[in-house]
Amino acid sequence: MWFSVVGGKWLAEKNKIKASVAGTGLWKWLAVKSQKNKIKALQKAIDKLNKADKELKLANQYEKHAPAILERKKLYELVVLEKAKKKEIDALHNGDFITHICLLCVVLLLLQSRDSHGQVSGLSL
């Protein structure tokens, strides 16, 4: 009430109107401002709830599709692992093949370098 009286006097002096009328106007202005602030606060709360609702819907969709996504991920990892194993095996086979060819060449060289008595002549490895 004190605020209304003091505020009313100030408004009355400023606007040259009766203090009681100015005080009532001040209270109405404060009430309207308070209502606007309440409306803004409610709108912010509604926006937060809408955002949370959207996030919850996305989470539910992910949870619904998560098993399929995880299954695809596992299958992809298995395919990648199998391809890596195949490349590793192929590399080992290629290495073995090259090793066999090299040994075959050495054996052929040794066979060609024998003299008439069956001795290896002058070949040094």
C-alpha positions, 0 to 999 in steps of 0.5 A: 500500500505504501508503494501505491501511495508514494507511487501515486503521489509521484505520478500525480505530480508528474501528470497533474492528476489526483493521487488516488487515481494515479495510485490505482493506475500504478497498481494496474500497470504493475498487475499487467506487467506481472501478468506479462512476466507470468505469460513469458515464464509459462511460454518458456516452460512450454518451450522447454517441455516441447523440446524435452518431448522432441528429445524423448521421441527421438530417444524412443525412436533410437531405442526402437531401432537400436537393435537393428542398428547394432546388428548392422554394426556387428555385421559390418565389423564381421565383414571388415574382419573377414576381409582383413583376414582374407587379405592377411591369408592372401599375403601369407599365401603370396609370401609362401608362393614367392618363397617356394619359387625362390627355393625352386630357383636355388635348387635349379641353380644347384642342379645346373652347377654340378659337374660331371661327377655330381659335385657342386662346382664353384657356387657360393651362396 
